């Protein structure tokens, strides 16, 4: 049952309320048996000892092992079987952990403190999914995290068990679609398909009638996912878009004469911040029957490739496009080496011809296609001479009096060169950074009005800020930030530049910084509630290893200085769920946390102070004045001691 069972209530009364005396070394078999009677709500493979092995198990206080109230149950060999925790100290368990071979494979969480487990996480070899039971009926209503392989399994079992609600939990919804940041034409295509799926879901699932109740999901039937990169224009994709165009679920059926296999086409599958989602009604793949789903995104006119060749009056472009497709096909099947380099060069020449044969927006699209294709191939190691080929293409366009997108070609050359060369040794990375700065200076001189000029200036200012060792370097950074504000006042970089300039010039001053906590409370660095306290403002993200490594130090400082110190985390993950997952897995870190979507590049929390590198720590004194903006976590203790004397 979903609420606490009678056995669970007994366990609380016997073990929690009365307690286990410290001097009692042998935990009773009844206590262990009651604890192990708590079963996972969802289906998962966890270790549960036999009655015979039960007598060899032991139960201990979790506070002795990990410093958090609760209980740990071990088997005879000392491997964990269960771990039940009270992470907020209210004498009610809120996290239930289950183990297999000593490794945690599943976790249940009570997030609303009503003694009912409403979130479920699979871990270890059991998967990565994280589900939420919103109405607390024991069934997953939505997924906070789920992989494409696990989505395929969910769809299969939804079909086999005739369970539309299970399918809806992995179906893209309108809110998720809005957060994807698809450009308008793609968003419209997906929205229309989604409406059709929602309207025809029950009938569509009912059409698949031949699945045996004994059929089981075998594996995910798709290969490499596709990617639309974030666009640089305001009408393009606002985020990286990861998707499968033709995903499928392979299943095995052992109900007849021997085992047989089948496949269900899932169509287009897309990645959201909360995991992967399907968009279309699944179709059982049968011999001689055309599959009607899939291909939802790549068929759309994302560049001139899909639109220009259809013009019957421009036969040259049609032929060039056919030639382009043939080269693309050969590249996909070519082995690495000289053959690939030759085909890459052929692709450059065809794309260049397409650009020269086109005009207006189509010409701009072809040139960007050329620049992106070559730069990406160079970065991936598939086109060693790619930058030479790209620069030569730029010269040929100039010779033909084609001035459009010249800045884009130059920008992709210098960013690709830097990305490729910065993967080497420490000295190679340093040399790459210096070369990048010179390239940026040359770019801004040549293209002062380019849409990429403010980003280039920001990179130069950041380099001066991070790599400078004296006040002169900081002054140089501040002057560049001022230039961005003055010359590009309407760009997003202007707001970031203002924030960075204020931060660099903040020592001994108060600074403005506001946001929303993860509990939806307003935070103001200059609020009366923080007056008289030392404040650590810590900018971090889960992907920043150095950031999370210091959390234990912040916990130690919080315990040491108690009411005299306030730690405030400012999370800059792209996804709220990534941050929430980390904090849920580490409930001992209890200080205030702020988050806003956008990550380091676009979060308003990063923009306010121009934060571009992590970790970043600001130390603020009892009067609200900034003491330091460049300390490491290990240097904080001594500085705090001086402030509190």
Order of alpha helices (4+ residues) and beta strands (2+ residues): alpha-alpha-alpha-beta-alpha-beta-beta-beta-beta-beta-beta-beta-alpha-alpha-alpha-alpha-beta-beta-beta-beta-beta-beta-alpha-alpha-alpha-alpha-alpha-alpha-alpha-alpha-alpha-alpha-beta-beta-beta-alpha-alpha-beta-alpha-beta-alpha-alpha-beta-beta-alpha
